[in-house]
Amino acid sequence: MNQPILNAGIQLTGRVLMAAIFIMAGINKISGYTGTQGYMESMGVPGVLLPLVILLEVGGGLAILLGWQSRIAAFLLAGFCVVSAVIFHANFADQMQSILFMKNLAMAGGLLFLVAGKTHIWSIDARKKASR
């Protein structure tokens, strides 16, 4: 089997899977805007930051999905995952919050692999690089 094609397909699959959670979360925040804003404020985060959160989740998710500026998007989303874990999921007495905390850290780790990894052929970044 052609190793570069296989690697590109695996990376594309990983990008799709990583992007899906952020795109869906951003869309859910739009549809439940008031509730999300209230939850943020109850945790000490200013609700006026919600549009930036939505932009980061949807925009960053789409960037990773398409492979456009994916290293920057992945780096920003990795930081967002860690900050979100600390702010919203640090109640380790609650098993579900512990699981969500670890999920956020695992996602940050996966995103950092995107930051450090090679850009494969099935991405906008690779197409732009090849056309130069």
N, C-alpha and C positions, 0 to 999 in steps of 0.2 A: 504494500500500500504506500502511496505517496505521503511521506511524513509531513511535509509542509502543509499539504491540504488537510490532513488529519488534525494537525495542531491548530490550524485556522478554524476548522469546524468546532473543535473543542473550545477554543477561546470564544467563538461566537456564541456557543451554547452557554458558556459561563456568563458572558455579558448579558444575554437575554434573561437568564435566571436572576442575576444580581439587579438588573434594571427593573424587573417586574415589581419587586417589593417596593421600590421607591416611587415608581409611577403610580401604582395602586394606592399607596399611602397618601401621596399628594392629592390625587383625585378624591379620595375619601375625606381628606381635610377640607376640600372645597365644598363637597356636598354636606358636610357636617361642620361648617365654618364656626358657627356660634358656640357649639359644644366644645370644639377643639380649642377655641380661644379661651373659653371659660376654664377648661382643664389646665391649659398652660398657665393662666393667671393663678389658679389654685396651687400650682407648684412653684410660684414665684417668678415665672417667666413673663415678661410683658407681652400681652396679646397682640400688640402692634407688630410684633416680629413674625406673626403667622404668614403674611404674604411672602416674606423672604424664605420661610421654611418650605412653603408650597413651591416657590420658584426653584429652590435648591433640589427638592425631591423630584419634581416633574422634569425640570430642565436638566438636572444632573443625570436622572435616570434615562432620559432620551439621549443625552450625549453618550452615555455608556452603551446604550443599545445600538446606536448608529456608529459608534467608534469615532466620534468627532470630539476632539479635545478630551478624550476619555481619561487621560492621566490626571488632568486638572480636576475634572469632575469627580473621579474616584478619590482623589486626595481630599477634596472638600467634603464629600459624603462620608469618608472614613472618619474625619474629624467630627462631623455631625453625629455619627453613630456613637462615638465615645462620649461626647458631651451629652447626648440624649440619654445614654445609659446612666451616666452619673446623676443627672438631674431627675429623670423620671423613673428609673428602675433600681435605685440603690437601697431599697428596703429589703434586705436579705432575710428578714424574719418571714417574709411572704415568699413562698417557694416559686410562685408564678413570676414575681418580680425578679427573683434571682435568675430564672430561666431567660427572661427577656433581657436582663443585663448581659448574660453570657452570649445570647443571640446577637446583640448589638456588637459586642466585642468580636465575635466570629465574623460578622459581616465586615467590620472594619478591617480585619485581617485579610479577608478575600479581596476587598477593595485595594488594599496596599499591594497585593500581588499584581493587580492591574496596573498600578502606578509603576512598579518595578519591571513588569514584563515587557516582552517584545510586542510591537504592534504587528498583527497579522494581516494578511491580504484582504480579508473581508471587513474592512472598516474605511470610513471616509478619510481618516488620517493617513492610512496606507496608500489610498488612491491619490491623495494630494501629494504625498511624498514621491510616488512613482512618476507623477506627471511633471515634476521639476527637472 
